[in-house]
Amino acid sequence: MPGVEIPEVQDPADGLAAVVALRRLADRMEDAAVEQAMREGWSWPQVAEALGVTRQAVHKKHAKRLIAAGVQLRRR
């Protein structure tokens, strides 16, 4: 990525552990942001566009969790 310096690590295990930690953090941040957007009345296509994915992908990934959390979901 231009402008982003990636620090070198001595042990590949440390580098891979950092990747796993970042993925988990990114997933939690996405979950929270999608839930907030849906609670504020965003549609699936709006959320999908903001994330750069398809409506189907965002629905598949988040719908069950949002329903379980009591979020009122819009149809379209």
Secondary structure, 3 states (H helix, E strand, C coil): CCCCCCCCCCCHHHHHHHHHHHHHHHHHHHHHHHHHHHHCCCCHHHHHHHHCCCHHHHHHHHHHHHHHCCCCCCCC
